[in-house]
Amino acid sequence: MSGKDKTGKLSDPDSRIRQAKGEKMAKEQKDQKQLMRENEALRRRIAALELEAQRFKATLYSIGDAVIATDAGGKIVQMNHVAEKLTGWPEAEALGQPAGAVFRIINEETGAEVESPVTRVLREGAVVGLANHTMLIARDGTRRPIADSGAPICDAHDKVTGVVMVFRDQTEERTAQKALRNSEENYRNLVENASIGIFRTRIDGSRVLDANPKLCEILGLTREEFVGQPSAIAWAHPEQREDLVRLLREKGTVNNYEIDLRTKSGEIRTVIMSMITYPELGYLEGGMQDITERKLAESKLAAAQQLYRELFENVNIGILRTTPGPEGAFVDLNPAMVKLFEADNREQLMALHPSKIYWDESQRKFISDAIVAKGTAKEEIKFKTLKGKPIWCRITAVKKIDASGQVYFDDTIEDITERKQFEAALREANENLGNSNKELEQFAYVASHDLQEPLRMVSSYTQLLEQRYKDKLDQDAKDFIGYAVDGANRMQRLIQDLLEYSRVTTRGQPPALFDAHDALGEAIKNLQVAIQESGALVTSNDLPMVLGDRTQIVQVFQNLIGNGIKFQRPDVAPLIHISAEDDLHDNRLRLFKVSDNGIGIEPRHFERLFQIFQRLNSKKEYPGTGIGLALCKRIVERHGGRIWVESEPGKGSVFFFTLPAEDHNNKGEPK
């Protein structure tokens, strides 16, 4: 029988053996249960990890960004479909590949290879981002701009076991950003180059935030002077400014508000301003268009219209507007039309068809057709008043088209009845003058033949009487005979000069181009005896080609040089010089000068000098008929020129006259 010792343990060997076996069995059972619990926990842990991996994979494949995961050696262990699409590598082929082989990146600007973010993460053990301008090169060579970063995968002991890269395609984003930048740049260019002033200020108007060049130009400021200053409306007239602020507070916007602004120089500029507030942003934006010049133009236009209306109402020339065509009508007419056409009032004339004021309806059609064809017409037309009285008028008509496309004829009608009557009288006078000229020419013929014959007889028989009875006549009788002969000779010269004077226009030759120097030479040749007897010296410059009657111009030179010789100072040899130059007042004329050193003329006699039969000196001292200068004046005026003199007593005289010049534009043909 076995027993227990004092400790309660079995004392016999068998008992101890059995006890030891029991304890061992109990421990094994306990260990087995513990192992089972641990296995169960491990199984649950594995299941949880598998579930977590499935969730991670599901998340990985569901996100919109590309994801690539690597192991600690930088080889790819996982990638989602977005990464497949961007890199061009299927996941099955990419697994186990170095990240740098699948995820190739370069710098967009330089084209240089960029270090892989996997390499950097494994080296630095921290999250890294891609640099700007990074470009991903896909398997097929396609290039795409990308962004975002890489991060380390760590175990429980913070040991890096891999890398996860998350990146996205920035093509659309970059395109949108570029479009936004272009849009902003275009907007800025538009604002900077706008023809209206544009500004932005704080909503309370305390200061200007921005302003374009046009607005600064309107106010006469630089941008630096304007930005930071009070709002543009602070430059407005106080009353207008208060009204503008009130409208902004009530409506938050203002459209086309006309306001006056005072510029930096103090000038007042009128602008049309529009503004809108952005309370949520705390500022307002506005624009203004400078209409100062337009307002000034409008003011001038209004003044011009007022002036036109005043002229329209008060001018003594008829003004009217009609519509064209057979159905035409008066649109407007002025009081002068009422008076000119003897109407009782404006309404009476307005009620008529325009054709009623024409003497002949065909004339109105002629004028109307001319306006339609050429846009204007100017004619002298016979009209009739409402009382049937004929009147001649000059009509000037112009076609006008208003803004609506309506065609009008604007006419001015000027009464020329008196002028027409004067022209008729002038024609009659010219006819009478023609008859008188014929009679004058007949008189000239009589003077040159019939009147001179008795004078020749008187002179001849008086001289014959002297020769036959000279021994029987005393000195008084001889003097009387001398006076008679001299008088007959002077009468004959006077008749010859009158005949020459009358023939300037009736016997003149048609104008032709000739050398004035040759004409002067002929005149000097005709005066050769007088030049030699007086010891005169006649000089000249080069003279031009002129247009006229050469024979008559020889007479002019001959008379003027002859006067220079005749009216010489005592004991002083005559010096006569002839020159010519362009006429400063008319380039179609040449100005001739004939200067002498004779006795001179008092200015008070200048006008008398060119009148027929006018003598300033006694015929005993200076013989002549007094027709020479009158003949010069008649000849020069026949050529379209003028003649005058400048002189002082004792200092000689200068005679000026003008003649038509050679026409170089028509190859020397006479004008």
C-alpha positions in Angstrom: 0.0 0.0 0.0 1.4 3.2 -1.0 1.4 6.2 1.2 2.1 9.9 1.1 4.9 11.7 2.8 4.5 14.9 4.8 4.6 17.0 1.6 1.6 15.1 0.2 3.6 13.6 -2.6 3.5 9.9 -3.3 6.2 8.1 -1.6 6.5 5.0 -3.6 8.3 4.9 -7.0 5.4 3.7 -9.0 3.3 6.4 -7.7 5.9 9.1 -8.6 6.2 7.7 -12.1 2.5 7.8 -12.6 2.4 11.3 -11.3 5.2 12.4 -13.6 3.5 10.9 -16.6 0.3 12.6 -15.6 2.0 16.0 -15.3 3.7 15.6 -18.6 0.5 14.6 -20.3 -1.2 17.6 -18.7 1.6 19.9 -19.9 1.5 18.4 -23.4 -2.2 18.9 -23.5 -1.8 22.5 -22.3 1.0 23.1 -25.0 -1.2 21.6 -27.6 -4.0 23.9 -26.7 -1.7 26.8 -26.8 -0.3 25.8 -30.2 -3.8 25.4 -31.5 -4.6 28.9 -30.2 -1.5 30.3 -31.8 -2.2 28.5 -35.1 -5.7 29.8 -35.0 -4.4 33.3 -34.3 -1.8 32.9 -37.1 -4.5 31.7 -39.5 -6.7 34.6 -38.6 -3.7 36.9 -39.1 -2.9 35.4 -42.5 -6.5 35.7 -43.5 -6.5 39.3 -42.3 -3.3 40.0 -44.3 -4.8 38.3 -47.3 -7.9 40.4 -46.9 -5.8 43.5 -46.4 -3.8 42.6 -49.5 -7.0 42.1 -51.5 -8.3 45.4 -50.2 -5.0 47.1 -51.0 -5.0 45.6 -54.5 -8.6 46.6 -55.0 -7.8 50.1 -53.8 -4.7 50.1 -55.9 -6.7 49.2 -59.0 -9.6 51.5 -58.3 -7.7 54.8 -57.8 -7.3 57.2 -60.7 -3.6 57.8 -60.2 -0.9 55.5 -61.5 0.7 53.4 -58.7 3.9 51.2 -58.9 5.2 49.3 -55.8 8.8 47.9 -55.6 10.7 45.7 -53.1 13.7 46.8 -51.2 15.9 46.2 -54.2 13.8 48.6 -56.4 12.2 45.9 -58.5 8.6 46.1 -59.3 6.2 43.9 -57.3 2.9 45.5 -58.2 1.4 48.2 -60.5 -2.2 49.2 -61.3 -3.8 49.5 -64.7 -3.3 53.3 -64.8 0.4 52.7 -64.5 0.2 50.1 -67.2 -1.5 52.6 -69.5 1.0 55.4 -68.8 4.1 53.3 -69.0 3.0 50.9 -71.7 4.1 47.9 -69.6 1.6 45.2 -68.7 1.9 44.3 -65.0 2.8 40.7 -65.8 5.9 41.8 -67.8 6.8 44.6 -65.5 7.0 42.4 -62.3 10.6 41.8 -61.3 11.9 44.6 -63.6 14.0 47.4 -62.2 11.7 50.4 -61.6 14.0 52.6 -63.8 13.4 50.3 -66.8 9.7 50.7 -66.6 9.4 54.2 -65.1 11.7 56.2 -67.4 11.7 60.0 -66.8 13.6 63.0 -68.3 13.7 66.7 -67.9 11.2 68.3 -70.3 13.3 71.3 -71.0 16.8 69.8 -71.2 16.0 66.2 -72.3 18.4 64.9 -69.6 17.7 61.7 -67.7 16.2 62.3 -64.3 17.1 60.1 -61.2 14.3 57.6 -60.4 12.3 58.5 -57.3 12.6 54.8 -56.2 16.4 55.3 -56.0 16.0 58.4 -54.0 13.4 56.9 -51.6 15.6 53.8 -51.0 18.6 56.1 -50.4 16.9 58.8 -48.3 14.2 56.7 -46.7 11.7 59.6 -47.1 8.9 60.8 -49.3 10.2 62.6 -52.4 8.4 64.6 -55.1 9.1 64.8 -58.8 10.7 68.0 -60.0 8.8 70.4 -62.3 9.0 69.7 -66.0 9.3 65.9 -65.5 8.4 63.9 -68.6 7.6 60.1 -68.6 8.7 58.2 -71.6 6.4 55.2 -72.2 7.5 51.9 -73.7 6.5 53.0 -77.2 8.4 56.3 -76.9 5.3 58.4 -76.1 6.1 61.3 -73.8 3.8 62.6 -71.1 4.2 65.3 -68.4 3.7 63.8 -65.0 3.6 64.9 -61.3 3.4 63.6 -57.7 5.7 61.5 -55.6 7.3 58.4 -54.2 7.2 57.1 -50.6 8.9 54.3 -48.6 7.2 51.1 -47.5 8.4 50.2 -44.0 7.9 47.2 -41.7 7.1 47.3 -38.0 10.7 48.2 -37.2 10.7 51.1 -39.7 12.9 49.3 -42.0 12.3 50.2 -45.7 11.1 47.1 -47.5 10.0 48.8 -50.7 8.8 51.9 -52.4 5.4 53.0 -53.7 5.2 55.6 -56.4 2.0 57.5 -57.1 2.0 59.7 -60.3 -0.5 61.1 -62.7 -0.7 62.3 -66.3 -0.5 66.1 -66.4 -1.2 66.5 -70.2 -4.8 67.8 -69.8 -3.8 69.8 -66.7 -0.9 71.3 -68.5 -3.1 72.0 -71.6 -5.7 73.6 -69.3 -3.0 75.6 -67.5 -1.5 76.7 -70.8 -4.9 77.7 -72.1 -5.5 79.6 -68.9 -2.2 81.3 -69.2 -2.9 82.2 -72.8 -6.4 83.4 -71.8 -4.9 85.5 -69.0 -2.2 86.8 -71.3 -4.8 87.6 -74.0 -7.0 89.3 -71.4 -4.0 91.3 -70.1 -3.0 92.3 -73.6 -6.6 93.3 -74.3 -6.7 95.4 -71.2 -3.3 96.9 -71.8 -4.1 97.8 -75.4 -7.8 98.6 -74.9 -9.1 101.9 -76.3 -11.0 102.5 -73.1 -9.8 103.0 -69.6 -10.0 100.0 -67.3 -9.4 99.9 -63.6 -9.9 97.9 -60.4 -10.3 99.4 -57.0 -11.2 98.4 -53.5 -14.9 98.2 -53.1 -14.9 101.1 -50.7 -13.0 103.2 -53.3 -10.1 103.7 -50.8 -7.4 103.0 -53.4 -6.8 101.8 -57.0 -5.5 98.3 -57.3 -4.8 98.3 -61.1 -5.3 100.5 -64.1 -4.5 100.2 -67.8 -2.5 102.7 -69.9 -5.5 104.2 -71.5 -7.1 105.2 -68.2 -3.8 106.7 -67.1 -3.7 108.6 -70.4 -7.2 110.0 -69.8 -6.2 111.3 -66.4 -2.8 112.4 -67.4 -1.0 110.1 -64.9 1.5 107.4 -64.9 0.5 104.0 -63.6 2.8 104.4 -60.6 1.1 107.7 -59.8 -2.4 106.3 -60.1 -2.2 102.8 -58.5 -2.6 103.1 -54.8 -4.5 106.4 -55.1 -8.2 106.8 -54.4 -10.6 105.4 -56.9 -11.0 107.0 -60.4 -14.4 108.4 -59.3 -12.5 110.5 -56.7 -11.5 112.7 -59.7 -15.1 113.4 -60.6 -17.2 116.5 -59.7 -18.5 116.0 -56.1 -22.2 116.0 -57.1 -21.6 113.4 -59.9 -19.4 111.4 -57.5 -22.1 111.2 -54.8 -24.7 110.1 -57.4 -22.4 107.5 -58.8 -21.6 106.1 -55.3 -25.3 106.0 -54.5 -26.1 104.0 -57.7 -23.3 101.5 -56.9 -24.7 101.0 -53.3 -28.2 100.5 -54.6 -27.6 98.3 -57.6 -24.0 97.1 -57.4 -23.5 98.1 -61.0 -23.5 101.2 -63.1 -23.8 101.3 -66.9 -22.9 104.1 -69.3 -22.8 106.9 -66.7 -21.6 110.2 -68.2 -19.3 112.0 -65.9 -16.7 114.7 -65.9 -13.2 114.0 -64.6 -10.5 116.5 -63.8 -7.1 115.4 -65.0 -3.7 116.0 -63.3 -3.2 119.1 -65.4 -6.6 120.4 -64.4 -8.3 119.7 -67.8 -11.9 118.5 -67.7 -12.5 115.3 -69.7 -15.9 113.8 -70.2 -16.2 110.0 -70.0 -18.8 107.3 -70.1 -18.2 105.0 -67.1 -19.5 101.5 -66.3 -18.7 99.6 -63.1 -19.6 96.4 -61.3 -18.9 95.4 -57.7 -17.7 92.0 -56.4 -18.6 92.0 -52.7 -17.3 88.5 -52.1 -13.9 89.6 -53.5 -13.9 93.0 -52.0 -13.2 95.0 -55.1 -15.0 96.6 -58.1 -14.0 96.8 -61.7 -14.8 99.6 -64.1 -14.2 100.9 -67.6 -14.4 104.4 -69.0 -14.5 105.7 -72.6 -13.2 109.2 -73.2 -15.9 111.1 -75.2 -14.5 114.6 -74.8 -13.7 114.9 -78.5 -17.0 113.4 -79.4 -18.8 115.8 -77.2 -16.8 118.7 -78.6 -17.7 117.4 -82.1 -21.3 117.1 -81.2 -21.2 120.6 -79.8 -19.6 121.9 -83.0 -22.1 119.9 -85.0 -25.0 121.4 -83.1 -23.5 124.9 -83.5 -23.0 124.2 -87.2 -26.6 122.9 -87.5 -27.8 126.0 -85.7 -25.7 128.2 -88.0 -27.0 126.3 -91.0 -30.5 126.8 -89.9 -30.0 130.5 -89.3 -28.4 130.8 -92.8 -31.2 128.6 -94.2 -33.8 131.0 -92.8 -32.1 134.3 -93.5 -30.0 133.9 -96.7 -31.4 135.6 -99.7 -30.7 132.5 -101.9 -33.4 129.9 -102.3 -32.7 126.6 -100.6 -34.9 123.5 -100.9 -34.9 119.8 -100.6 -37.0 117.6 -102.8 -37.5 113.9 -103.4 -36.7 112.6 -106.9 -38.9 111.0 -109.5 -42.3 111.8 -111.0 -43.9 111.6 -107.6 -41.3 113.9 -106.1 -42.3 116.5 -103.6 -40.9 119.5 -101.6 -39.4 118.3 -98.3 -38.2 121.6 -97.0 -37.6 125.1 -98.3 -36.5 128.4 -96.9 -38.2 131.9 -96.8 -36.1 133.1 -99.7 -37.9 130.5 -101.9 -41.2 131.8 -100.8 -40.2 135.4 -101.7 -38.5 134.4 -105.0 -41.5 132.5 -106.3 -44.0 135.1 -105.1 -45.9 132.6 -102.8 -48.2 133.9 -100.1 -46.6 131.6 -97.5 -44.4 128.5 -97.2 -47.3 126.1 -97.0 -48.7 127.3 -100.4 -45.3 126.5 -102.1 -44.8 123.2 -100.2 -48.2 122.0 -101.5 -47.1 122.2 -105.1 -45.4 119.6 -107.2 -41.7 120.7 -107.9 -42.4 120.7 -111.6 -44.8 123.7 -111.2 -42.0 126.2 -110.7 -40.2 125.2 -113.9 -40.9 127.2 -117.1 -40.6 123.9 -119.0 -41.1 120.5 -117.4 -38.3 119.0 -119.7 -35.8 121.2 -117.8 -36.7 119.5 -114.5 -36.3 116.1 -116.1 -32.9 117.2 -117.5 -31.7 118.4 -114.1 -33.0 115.2 -112.4 -31.3 112.9 -114.8 -28.0 114.8 -114.5 -28.1 114.5 -110.7 -28.9 110.8 -110.8 -26.1 110.2 -113.3 -23.3 112.4 -111.8 -24.5 113.1 -108.2 -24.6 116.8 -108.9 -25.8 119.4 -111.5 -25.3 123.1 -112.1 -27.4 124.9 -114.7 -29.0 128.2 -115.5 -32.7 127.5 -115.8 -35.8 129.6 -116.6 -38.4 129.3 -113.8 -41.8 130.9 -113.3 -43.3 132.3 -110.1 -46.7 131.4 -108.8 -47.9 134.6 -110.5 -46.6 133.4 -113.9 -43.6 135.8 -114.0 -40.6 134.4 -115.7 -37.3 134.4 -113.7 -33.8 133.2 -114.6 -32.0 131.3 -111.8 -28.8 129.4 -111.3 -29.6 126.0 -109.8 -27.0 123.9 -108.0 -28.3 120.5 -107.1 -26.7 117.6 -105.2 -27.9 114.1 -104.5 -27.9 113.2 -100.8 -28.8 109.9 -99.0 -29.8 109.9 -95.4 -29.2 107.2 -92.7 -32.4 105.3 -93.7 -31.4 105.2 -97.4 -33.8 107.8 -98.6 -32.6 109.8 -101.6 -33.0 113.6 -101.6 -32.0 116.4 -104.0 -30.6 119.4 -102.1 -30.8 122.5 -104.3 -29.8 126.2 -104.1 -31.5 128.6 -106.4 -30.1 132.0 -107.1 -32.0 134.7 -109.0 -29.9 135.8 -111.9 -32.6 137.6 -113.8 -30.9 141.0 -113.6 -27.6 139.5 -114.8 -29.4 137.9 -117.7 -30.9 141.2 -118.6 -27.5 142.8 -118.3 -26.0 140.2 -120.5 -28.6 140.8 -123.1 -27.9 144.5 -122.9 -24.2 143.8 -123.1 -24.7 141.7 -126.2 -26.6 144.6 -127.8 -23.9 147.0 -126.7 -21.2 144.7 -128.2 -23.1 144.6 -131.4 -23.3 148.4 -131.4 -19.6 148.5 -130.5 -18.8 146.3 -133.4 -20.7 148.6 -135.6 -18.8 151.5 -134.1 -15.5 149.8 -134.6 -16.4 149.3 -138.3 -17.3 153.0 -138.4 -14.0 153.8 -136.6 -12.1 151.7 -139.1 -13.8 153.5 -141.9 -12.9 156.8 -140.2 -9.3 155.6 -140.0 -9.3 154.9 -143.7 -10.7 158.4 -144.4 -8.1 159.9 -142.0 -5.2 158.0 -143.6 -6.3 159.1 -147.1 -8.8 161.9 -147.4 -7.8 164.0 -144.4 -4.1 163.8 -145.0 -4.3 164.8 -148.7 -5.5 168.5 -148.0 -2.7 168.8 -145.4 -0.1 167.7 -147.9 -1.5 170.3 -150.3 -1.4 173.0 -147.7 2.2 172.1 -146.8 3.3 171.8 -150.4 1.8 175.0 -151.7 3.0 176.9 -148.7 6.6 175.7 -149.3 6.2 176.5 -153.0 5.0 180.0 -152.1 8.1 180.5 -150.0 10.4 179.3 -152.7 8.9 181.5 -155.4 8.4 184.7 -153.5 11.1 184.5 -150.9 12.9 187.5 -152.3 9.7 189.5 -152.1 8.7 188.5 -148.5 9.8 190.1 -145.4 10.9 188.1 -142.3 7.4 188.1 -140.7 5.9 186.6 -143.8 8.7 183.9 -143.9 8.0 183.1 -140.2 4.3 182.8 -140.9 4.9 180.4 -143.8 7.2 178.4 -141.4 4.5 178.2 -138.8 1.9 177.0 -141.4 4.2 174.3 -142.7 5.1 173.2 -139.2 1.4 173.1 -138.2 0.5 171.0 -141.2 3.3 168.6 -140.6 2.3 168.2 -136.9 -1.3 167.7 -137.9 -0.2 165.0 -140.3 1.9 163.3 -137.6 -1.1 163.5 -135.2 -3.4 161.9 -137.7 -0.9 159.1 -138.3 -0.5 158.5 -134.5 -4.3 158.4 -134.1 -4.5 156.0 -136.9 -1.9 153.8 -135.3 -3.7 154.0 -131.9 -7.0 153.0 -133.4 -5.5 150.0 -135.2 -4.0 148.4 -132.0 -7.0 146.1 -131.7 -8.4 146.1 -135.2 -5.2 145.5 -137.2 -3.2 143.5 -134.5 -1.7 140.2 -135.5 -2.6 136.9 -133.7 -0.3 136.1 -130.7 2.8 134.0 -131.5 5.9 133.0 -129.7 8.9 135.3 -130.4 12.2 136.3 -128.9 11.8 139.7 -127.0 15.6 140.3 -127.6 15.1 140.3 -131.3 12.1 142.7 -131.0 14.3 145.0 -128.9 17.0 144.9 -131.6 14.6 146.0 -134.3 13.4 148.9 -132.1 17.0 150.0 -131.5 17.7 149.8 -135.3 14.6 152.0 -136.0 16.0 154.6 -133.5 19.6 154.5 -134.7 19.7 158.1 -135.9 18.3 159.5 -132.7 20.7 157.3 -130.6 23.7 158.6 -132.6 22.7 162.2 -132.5 22.0 162.1 -128.7 25.1 160.0 -127.9 22.7 157.6 -126.0 23.9 154.2 -124.7 21.2 151.4 -124.8 22.0 148.2 -123.0 20.1 145.0 -122.0 20.2 141.7 -120.3 19.1 138.5 -121.9 15.4 138.7 -122.7 13.0 135.8 -122.7 10.6 134.3 -125.2 7.2 135.9 -125.0 3.8 135.4 -126.5 2.2 138.2 -128.5 2.1 140.5 -131.5 5.8 141.1 -132.3 5.3 144.3 -134.4 3.4 145.9 -131.6 5.9 145.0 -128.9 8.6 146.6 -131.2 6.5 149.8 -131.0 6.4 149.6 -127.1 10.2 149.2 -126.9 10.6 152.0 -129.5 8.4 154.5 -127.7 9.9 153.8 -124.2 13.5 154.0 -125.5 12.6 157.1 -127.6 11.2 158.8 -124.5 14.4 158.0 -122.6 16.4 159.7 -125.4 14.0 162.7 -125.8 13.6 163.6 -122.1 17.3 163.6 -121.3 18.9 166.0 -118.8 20.9 168.9 -120.2 24.5 167.9 -121.0 24.0 164.3 -119.8 24.2 161.5 -122.4 21.1 159.2 -122.1 21.7 155.8 -120.5 18.9 153.3 -121.1 18.8 149.7 -119.9 16.3 147.0 -120.6 15.9 143.8 -118.5 13.3 141.1 -117.7 12.5 138.7 -115.0 9.7 136.4 -113.8 6.6 138.2 -112.4 6.4 137.4 -108.7 2.6 137.7 -108.7 1.9 135.5 -111.8 4.3 132.9 -113.1 2.6 133.0 -116.5 3.9 136.5 -117.1 7.4 138.1 -117.6 8.1 141.5 -116.1 10.1 144.0 -118.3 11.9 147.1 -117.1 13.1 150.0 -119.2 15.1 152.4 -117.1 16.7 155.8 -118.1 18.6 158.6 -116.5 16.4 161.4 -117.9 14.6 164.3 -116.2 12.2 162.1 -114.3 8.5 162.6 -113.5 6.6 163.8 -110.5 4.5 161.0 -108.9 1.3 163.1 -109.1 1.6 162.9 -112.9 1.8 159.0 -113.1 -1.8 158.4 -113.9 -2.1 161.3 -116.5 1.1 160.0 -118.2 -0.7 157.1 -120.0 -3.7 159.1 -121.2 -4.0 160.1 -124.8 -2.9 163.7 -125.7 -1.6 164.3 -122.2 1.7 166.2 -122.2 3.7 167.2 -119.1 6.2 169.5 -121.0 5.9 172.1 -123.6 6.0 170.9 -127.2 8.5 173.5 -128.0 11.0 172.0 -125.5 10.0 168.4 -126.1 8.1 167.9 -129.3 5.6 165.1 -129.8 1.8 164.3 -130.1 1.3 163.0 -126.5 0.1 159.6 -127.8 3.2 157.4 -127.4 2.6 156.2 -123.8 -1.1 155.9 -124.4 -0.3 153.6 -127.4 2.1 151.5 -125.2 -0.7 151.1 -122.6 -3.2 150.0 -125.2 -0.8 147.5 -126.7 0.3 146.0 -123.3 -3.3 145.7 -122.1 -4.3 144.0 -125.4 -1.7 141.4 -124.5 -3.2 140.8 -121.0 -0.5 142.7 -119.2 -0.2 146.1 -117.4 2.2 149.0 -117.6 3.3 151.5 -114.9 6.1 153.9 -114.0 8.4 154.6 -111.0 10.2 157.9 -111.1 11.5 161.0 -109.2 12.3 164.4 -110.8 16.0 164.6 -111.7 16.6 160.9 -111.1 15.3 159.2 -114.2 12.4 156.8 -114.7 11.7 153.1 -114.8 8.9 151.9 -116.9 7.5 148.4 -116.1 5.3 146.2 -118.3 4.3 142.6 -118.3 3.8 140.1 -121.2 2.6 136.5 -121.4 5.4 134.0 -121.1 6.3 130.9 -123.0 4.2 127.8 -122.0 6.8 125.1 -121.1 4.1 122.6 -120.3 2.8 122.7 -123.9 6.2 122.4 -125.7 6.3 126.2 -126.5 2.8 126.5 -127.8 1.1 129.9 -127.1 -1.1 130.0 -124.1 
